Amino acid sequence: MRILIGLFVVGVGLFFLFKGEAIIDFLGPIDLFDEHMGSNGTRLAYKLIGTILVIVGFLEMTNLWSAFLGATLGSLIPGRR
């Protein structure tokens, strides 16, 4: 089941990466990114969302959540060694 969920998340992320214009047409622009990042800020935001979804999907498929969180946030959580 974990593999199917991960594949679905990766698929959604790839859709965000490769069909960004369709996403922009459907969801509309993100004003915050356009204001701070220029005229292509919305495209950048959807590319970043897609990239994050692909990474999260692969972490879910390979069951590396705990290793990833331990390596990145482990020093912030006291008593967890």
PyMOL commands that set and color helices and strands:
alter all, ss='L'
color gray80, all
select helices_A, chain A and resi 2-18+20-27+31-37+41-62+65-76
alter helices_A, ss='H'
color red, helices_A
deselect
rebuild
show_as cartoon
